[in-house]
Amino acid sequence: MNAFFSALQFITILPVGKNRPYDAVGMIPFFPLVGLLIGVMLAGFDAMAMTLWPKDVVAVLDVIFLIVVTGAFHLDGLGDTADGLFSHQSKERALEIMKDSRVGAMGLVAIICGLSLKWAGISSLPGPGWDRAMMLVIVPAFARSSILFGIRFLEYGRSQGTGKAHFDEALTLKGFRWVLIPVGLSLFLGFKGLLVNLIFVLVVLAMVSFYKRKMGCITGDMLGAMVEVTESLLFLCLACG
């Protein structure tokens, strides 16, 4: 359980108690479970909010809820990644830009676009019911599952950094076991569930390939960007038709 609580502490602001050992490697397989917990909380919050406000307002509140519960951790990574990768600088300079705490123009544009897509997707989901709740539960789980693929297929790009400890041991196939939960739950959505899995695979493949071609490595910020992009596009996918 310590590995799970370490994952919870790392990517959320949820209290897990003091003086817990920090398990940087052991926490990695539990990111999908943490995403599932975030999704359950989101679905509960959404159900309560839907009794008070119309869907468009609730969608804004849902997006804010996701920002708050994660402490804008992944969103910060998206902004830093956009600033670095679209700076048209060398790999070394791009890594320096990503490390800068200030947000540039490209980072701001990426954050606005990401949040807008997420709002558009959630606001277009079906009304209160089982399908809506299931969609809100599985998307955060899929999004955090993307972290595992970034860690598995790319090397860490810094000699030191927030995410370096996660790369100390190779992630084995067993480490992906909890990804099967959102995959299994998605099948209850029928065709849309299959579409979610297809879009998830395509987005992760595209981002890992882009990172490999552009940088040949990955950082904690780039992992955060994977989460945000995957989450936004999956919500948008579920809003189709």
DOBA-682430 format. One line per field, with one value per residue: residue number from 1; residue in one letter; z, x, y of N, C-alpha, C in turn. Coordinates in steps of 0.2 Angstrom, whole numbers, plus 5000, padded with zeros to 4 digits. Atoms other than C-alpha are relative to their C-alpha. Last residue first. Layout:
BEGIN
k: [NUM,...]
r: [a,...]
n.z: [Z,...]
n.x: [X,...]
n.y: [Y,...]
ca.z: [Z,...]
ca.x: [X,...]
ca.y: [Y,...]
c.z: [Z,...]
c.x: [X,...]
c.y: [Y,...]
//
This chain:
BEGIN
k: [241,240,239,238,237,236,235,234,233,232,231,230,229,228,227,226,225,224,223,222,221,220,219,218,217,216,215,214,213,212,211,210,209,208,207,206,205,204,203,202,201,200,199,198,197,196,195,194,193,192,191,190,189,188,187,186,185,184,183,182,181,180,179,178,177,176,175,174,173,172,171,170,169,168,167,166,165,164,163,162,161,160,159,158,157,156,155,154,153,152,151,150,149,148,147,146,145,144,143,142,141,140,139,138,137,136,135,134,133,132,131,130,129,128,127,126,125,124,123,122,121,120,119,118,117,116,115,114,113,112,111,110,109,108,107,106,105,104,103,102,101,100,99,98,97,96,95,94,93,92,91,90,89,88,87,86,85,84,83,82,81,80,79,78,77,76,75,74,73,72,71,70,69,68,67,66,65,64,63,62,61,60,59,58,57,56,55,54,53,52,51,50,49,48,47,46,45,44,43,42,41,40,39,38,37,36,35,34,33,32,31,30,29,28,27,26,25,24,23,22,21,20,19,18,17,16,15,14,13,12,11,10,9,8,7,6,5,4,3,2,1]
r: [g,c,a,l,c,l,f,l,l,s,e,t,v,e,v,m,a,g,l,m,d,g,t,i,c,g,m,k,r,k,y,f,s,v,m,a,l,v,v,l,v,f,i,l,n,v,l,l,g,k,f,g,l,f,l,s,l,g,v,p,i,l,v,w,r,f,g,k,l,t,l,a,e,d,f,h,a,k,g,t,g,q,s,r,g,y,e,l,f,r,i,g,f,l,i,s,s,r,a,f,a,p,v,i,v,l,m,m,a,r,d,w,g,p,g,p,l,s,s,i,g,a,w,k,l,s,l,g,c,i,i,a,v,l,g,m,a,g,v,r,s,d,k,m,i,e,l,a,r,e,k,s,q,h,s,f,l,g,d,a,t,d,g,l,g,d,l,h,f,a,g,t,v,v,i,l,f,i,v,d,l,v,a,v,v,d,k,p,w,l,t,m,a,m,a,d,f,g,a,l,m,v,g,i,l,l,g,v,l,p,f,f,p,i,m,g,v,a,d,y,p,r,n,k,g,v,p,l,i,t,i,f,q,l,a,s,f,f,a,n,m]
n.z: [5001,5007,5002,4997,5004,5006,4999,4999,5006,5004,4997,5000,5006,5002,4996,5003,5007,4998,4997,5006,5003,4996,4993,4997,4992,4999,4995,4998,5006,5002,4995,5001,5006,4999,4996,5003,5005,4996,4997,5005,5003,4995,5000,5006,5000,4994,5003,5004,4997,4997,5005,5007,5004,4998,5005,5006,4999,4999,5006,5005,4997,5002,5006,4998,4998,5004,4998,4994,5002,5003,4999,5006,5002,4998,5005,5003,4995,5002,5002,4996,5001,4994,4995,4996,5004,4996,4995,5001,5007,5003,4996,5000,5007,5000,4996,5005,5003,4996,5000,5006,4999,4996,5003,5004,4996,4995,5004,5002,4994,4998,5005,4999,5001,4994,4993,4999,4998,5005,5001,4994,5000,5006,4998,4994,5003,5004,4996,4996,5005,5001,4995,4999,5005,4998,4994,5002,5005,5006,5006,5004,4997,4998,4993,4996,5000,4996,4993,4999,4998,4994,4995,4999,4998,5005,5000,5005,5007,5002,5000,5006,5006,5001,5001,5007,5004,5000,5004,5007,5001,5007,4999,5002,4997,4993,4999,5002,4995,4994,5002,5001,4993,4998,5003,4997,4993,5002,5002,5007,5006,4998,4997,5005,5003,4995,4998,5006,5000,4994,5002,5005,4997,4996,5004,5003,4994,4999,5005,4998,4995,5002,5002,4997,5002,5007,5001,4999,5005,5006,5005,5007,5004,5004,4999,5000,4994,4999,4994,4995,4993,4997,5005,5005,4997,4998,5007,5003,4996,5002,5007,4999,5000]
n.x: [5006,5002,5006,5007,5002,5003,5006,5005,5002,5004,5006,5004,5002,5005,5006,5004,5003,5006,5005,5003,5005,5006,4999,5007,5001,4997,4995,4998,4997,4994,4995,4998,4997,4994,4996,4998,4995,4994,4997,4998,4994,4994,4998,4997,4994,4996,4997,4995,4995,4996,4996,5001,5003,5007,5004,5002,5006,5005,5002,5004,5007,5006,5003,5006,5006,5005,5001,5004,5007,5002,5007,5005,5001,4995,4997,5005,5000,4994,5002,5006,5007,5003,4995,4996,4995,5001,4995,4995,4997,4998,4995,4995,4997,4996,4993,4995,4997,4994,4995,4996,4996,4994,4995,4995,4995,4996,4995,4995,4996,4996,4995,4994,5001,4999,5002,5007,5002,5004,5006,5005,5002,5005,5007,5003,5002,5006,5006,5002,5003,5007,5005,5001,5004,5007,5003,5002,5006,4999,5004,5005,5006,5001,4998,5005,5006,5000,5000,5007,5003,4997,5003,4997,4993,4995,4996,5002,5000,4994,4995,5001,4998,4992,4998,5003,4995,4993,5001,5000,4994,4998,4996,4993,4998,4999,4995,4994,4999,4996,4993,4997,4998,4995,4994,4997,4997,4995,4994,5000,4998,5001,5007,5006,5000,5003,5007,5004,5001,5004,5007,5003,5001,5006,5006,5002,5002,5006,5005,5001,5005,5007,5003,5006,5005,5001,5006,5006,5000,5000,4998,5001,4994,5000,4994,4993,4997,4998,4995,5004,4999,5006,5004,4996,4997,5006,5003,4995,5001,5006,4999,4995,5004]
n.y: [5004,5001,4995,5003,5006,4997,4997,5005,5003,4995,4998,5006,5001,4995,5001,5006,4998,4996,5005,5003,4995,4999,4997,4998,5002,5007,4999,4993,4997,5004,4999,4993,4999,5003,4995,4993,5002,5002,4994,4996,5003,5000,4994,4998,5004,4997,4994,5002,5003,4994,4997,5002,4994,4999,5005,4997,4996,5004,5003,4996,4998,5005,4997,4996,5004,4997,4993,5001,5001,5006,5002,5001,5007,5004,5004,5005,5006,5005,5006,5003,4997,4999,5003,4996,4996,4993,4998,4995,4999,5007,5003,4995,5001,5006,4999,4998,5006,5002,4995,5000,5006,4999,4996,5004,5004,4996,4996,5005,5002,4994,4999,5005,5007,5005,4998,5001,5006,5003,4997,5002,5007,5001,4997,5004,5007,4999,4999,5006,5005,4998,5001,5008,5002,4997,5003,5006,4999,4996,5003,4995,5000,4993,5000,5004,4996,4994,5002,5002,4994,4998,5004,5006,4999,5001,4994,4996,5004,5003,4994,4996,5004,5000,4993,4998,5004,4996,4994,5002,5003,4998,4995,5002,5007,4999,4996,5004,5005,4997,4999,5007,5002,4996,5002,5006,4997,4996,5004,5003,4996,4992,4999,5000,4993,4995,5002,4999,4993,4998,5002,4996,4994,5001,5000,4993,4997,5003,4997,4993,5000,5001,4994,4998,5004,4999,4997,5004,5005,4997,5006,4998,5001,5006,5004,4997,5001,5007,5002,5003,4996,4997,4997,4997,4994,4995,4998,4996,4994,4996,4998,4994,4994]
ca.z: [4841,4847,4865,4870,4858,4866,4883,4876,4868,4884,4895,4883,4881,4899,4904,4890,4895,4913,4906,4896,4912,4921,4907,4891,4879,4860,4859,4844,4836,4853,4859,4843,4844,4862,4858,4843,4851,4867,4856,4845,4859,4869,4853,4850,4868,4869,4852,4860,4874,4863,4854,4870,4885,4897,4887,4896,4912,4906,4899,4914,4925,4913,4916,4933,4926,4917,4929,4926,4908,4916,4920,4920,4936,4940,4929,4942,4952,4937,4938,4949,4941,4939,4925,4913,4898,4906,4893,4883,4880,4898,4906,4893,4892,4911,4911,4898,4912,4920,4906,4905,4923,4921,4907,4915,4929,4920,4906,4918,4926,4910,4904,4921,4921,4921,4904,4889,4887,4877,4891,4896,4878,4876,4894,4890,4873,4881,4895,4883,4871,4886,4892,4875,4872,4889,4886,4869,4875,4890,4907,4920,4931,4919,4918,4902,4895,4900,4892,4876,4877,4878,4864,4853,4850,4840,4855,4852,4862,4877,4879,4875,4888,4901,4899,4898,4914,4923,4918,4925,4942,4942,4961,4955,4965,4960,4941,4940,4950,4939,4924,4932,4937,4919,4914,4927,4920,4902,4909,4918,4937,4954,4952,4940,4953,4964,4950,4944,4961,4962,4944,4948,4964,4954,4941,4953,4961,4944,4940,4956,4950,4934,4943,4953,4942,4945,4964,4966,4958,4968,4984,4997,5015,5024,5037,5037,5031,5014,5011,4993,4984,4969,4958,4970,4986,4977,4969,4986,4994,4981,4984,5003,5000]
ca.x: [4890,4907,4908,4918,4932,4933,4935,4948,4957,4958,4964,4977,4984,4984,4993,5005,5010,5013,5025,5034,5036,5044,5056,5057,5071,5076,5071,5061,5060,5058,5046,5036,5035,5030,5017,5010,5010,5001,4988,4985,4984,4972,4961,4959,4955,4942,4935,4932,4923,4913,4907,4901,4902,4904,4920,4928,4928,4940,4952,4951,4955,4968,4980,4982,4993,5006,5020,5019,5026,5041,5046,5065,5073,5080,5068,5056,5071,5074,5056,5059,5076,5095,5106,5091,5083,5075,5075,5060,5049,5044,5043,5032,5022,5019,5014,5000,4991,4988,4977,4968,4963,4958,4947,4939,4929,4921,4916,4908,4898,4892,4886,4878,4867,4866,4867,4877,4894,4895,4901,4914,4922,4921,4928,4943,4946,4946,4958,4970,4969,4972,4986,4995,4993,5000,5015,5018,5018,5030,5027,5040,5047,5062,5066,5057,5068,5083,5078,5074,5092,5100,5089,5093,5081,5065,5055,5041,5048,5053,5038,5026,5034,5034,5015,5010,5021,5012,4995,5001,5004,4989,4987,4981,4964,4963,4965,4953,4940,4943,4939,4923,4918,4919,4909,4896,4893,4890,4879,4867,4869,4862,4858,4872,4885,4881,4883,4899,4907,4904,4910,4926,4929,4927,4939,4952,4952,4954,4968,4976,4973,4981,4996,4999,5012,5024,5023,5036,5050,5048,5044,5043,5042,5027,5031,5014,4997,4990,4982,4975,4985,4987,5001,5015,5005,4993,5008,5017,5000,5000,5018,5015,5000]
ca.y: [5058,5063,5069,5053,5058,5076,5068,5057,5071,5082,5068,5062,5079,5083,5066,5067,5085,5079,5066,5080,5090,5075,5073,5062,5057,5057,5076,5079,5061,5052,5065,5064,5045,5045,5058,5049,5031,5038,5047,5032,5020,5031,5034,5016,5012,5027,5020,5003,5011,5022,5006,4998,5009,4994,4990,5005,4997,4983,4996,5006,4991,4983,4998,4991,4977,4988,4985,4966,4970,4977,4995,4996,5002,5019,5028,5034,5042,5054,5062,5077,5081,5076,5070,5075,5067,5052,5038,5033,5018,5012,5029,5037,5021,5022,5040,5036,5027,5043,5048,5032,5033,5051,5045,5030,5039,5053,5041,5029,5043,5049,5032,5028,5044,5062,5070,5064,5072,5088,5099,5086,5087,5106,5109,5097,5105,5122,5117,5110,5125,5137,5127,5125,5144,5149,5137,5144,5162,5158,5151,5155,5141,5138,5119,5118,5132,5123,5107,5116,5123,5106,5099,5114,5128,5129,5135,5123,5109,5120,5132,5118,5106,5120,5123,5105,5101,5115,5107,5090,5097,5109,5104,5087,5089,5108,5106,5091,5101,5116,5105,5098,5116,5121,5106,5109,5127,5119,5105,5117,5120,5114,5095,5093,5099,5084,5071,5080,5079,5061,5058,5068,5058,5042,5049,5054,5037,5029,5041,5035,5017,5021,5028,5013,5004,5019,5019,5006,5016,5032,5024,5038,5031,5039,5052,5061,5055,5052,5069,5072,5085,5073,5067,5062,5059,5047,5038,5037,5030,5017,5012,5012,5000]
c.z: [5005,5000,4993,4999,5003,4996,4994,5002,5001,4994,4996,5003,4999,4993,4998,5004,4997,4994,5002,5002,4994,4997,5004,5007,5002,5008,5002,5005,5002,4994,4998,5005,4999,4994,5002,5004,4997,4995,5004,5003,4995,4997,5005,5000,4994,5000,5005,4997,4996,5004,5002,4995,4993,4996,5002,4995,4994,5001,5000,4994,4996,5003,4997,4994,5002,5002,4997,5002,5006,4998,4996,5002,4994,4999,5002,4994,4997,5004,4999,4998,5004,4999,5007,5005,5004,4997,5003,5006,4999,4993,4997,5003,4999,4993,4999,5003,4995,4998,5004,4999,4994,5001,5004,4997,4996,5004,5004,4996,4998,5005,5002,4995,5000,4999,5005,5007,5001,5002,4995,4999,5006,5000,4994,5002,5005,4997,4996,5004,5004,4995,4999,5006,5001,4995,5002,5005,4998,4996,4995,4994,4997,5003,5003,5007,5004,5001,5005,5007,5001,5002,5007,5006,5000,5002,4994,5000,4994,4993,4997,4999,4993,4994,4998,4998,4992,4995,5000,4995,4993,4998,4994,5002,4998,5003,5008,5001,4999,5005,5006,4999,5000,5007,5002,4997,5003,5006,4999,4998,4994,4994,5001,5003,4995,4996,5004,5001,4994,5000,5006,4999,4995,5004,5004,4996,4998,5006,5001,4996,5003,5005,4997,4997,5002,4997,4992,4999,5001,4994,4993,4995,4993,4996,4997,5001,5000,5007,5001,5006,5005,5006,5002,4995,4994,5002,5001,4994,4997,5003,4997,4993,5000]
c.x: [4995,4994,4998,4994,4993,4998,4997,4994,4995,4997,4995,4993,4995,4998,4994,4994,4996,4996,4994,4995,4997,4994,4993,5002,4993,5000,5004,5006,5003,5004,5007,5005,5003,5005,5007,5004,5002,5006,5007,5003,5003,5006,5006,5003,5004,5007,5004,5004,5006,5006,5004,5005,4999,4997,4993,4996,4997,4993,4994,4998,4997,4993,4994,4997,4994,4993,4994,4998,4995,4993,4999,4993,4995,5000,5006,5003,4995,4999,5006,4999,4995,4993,4996,5005,5004,5005,4999,5004,5005,5004,5003,5007,5005,5003,5004,5007,5005,5003,5006,5006,5004,5004,5006,5005,5006,5005,5004,5005,5006,5004,5005,5005,5006,4998,5001,4998,4993,4999,4995,4994,4995,4998,4996,4993,4997,4998,4993,4994,4998,4996,4993,4995,4998,4995,4993,4997,4998,4994,5000,4997,4995,4992,4998,5001,4994,4994,5000,4999,4993,4996,5002,4997,5003,5007,5005,5004,4999,5000,5007,5005,4999,5002,5008,5003,4998,5005,5007,5000,5001,5007,5003,5004,5007,5003,5002,5007,5007,5001,5004,5008,5004,5002,5006,5007,5003,5004,5006,5007,4999,5001,4999,4993,4994,4999,4997,4993,4995,4998,4995,4993,4997,4998,4994,4994,4998,4996,4993,4996,4999,4995,4994,4997,4993,4994,4998,4993,4993,4999,4999,5003,4998,5006,4999,5005,5007,5003,5000,5005,4996,5002,4994,4996,5003,5003,4995,4997,5006,4999,4994,5001,5004]
c.y: [5000,4996,4999,5005,4998,4994,5002,5002,4995,4996,5004,5001,4994,4999,5005,4999,4994,5002,5003,4994,4996,5004,4999,5003,5003,4998,4993,5000,5007,5004,4997,5002,5007,5000,4997,5004,5007,4999,4999,5006,5005,4997,5001,5007,5002,4996,5004,5006,4998,4997,5005,5003,4998,5005,5000,4996,5003,5004,4995,4997,5005,5002,4996,5003,5004,4997,5003,5007,5000,5000,4994,4998,5000,4993,4996,4996,4995,4993,4995,4993,4996,5003,5000,4995,5004,5004,5006,5001,5005,5001,4994,4997,5005,4998,4994,5001,5001,4994,4999,5005,4999,4994,5003,5005,4997,4996,5005,5004,4996,4999,5006,5001,4995,4993,4995,5003,4999,4993,4996,5004,4999,4993,4998,5002,4996,4994,5001,5000,4994,4995,5002,4999,4993,4997,5002,4996,4993,5000,5005,4997,5005,5000,5007,5000,4996,5004,5005,4997,4999,5007,5003,4996,4993,5001,5000,5007,5005,4997,4997,5005,5004,4996,5000,5006,5001,4996,5004,5006,4998,4997,5003,5006,4998,4993,5000,5004,4996,4995,5004,5002,4993,4998,5004,4998,4994,5003,5005,4996,4996,5004,5008,5001,5000,5006,5005,4999,5003,5007,5002,4999,5005,5006,4999,5000,5007,5004,4997,5004,5007,4999,4999,5006,5003,4996,5000,5003,4996,4995,5002,4995,5002,4999,4993,4994,5002,4999,4993,4998,4996,5004,5003,5004,5004,5006,5005,5003,5005,5007,5004,5002,5006]
//
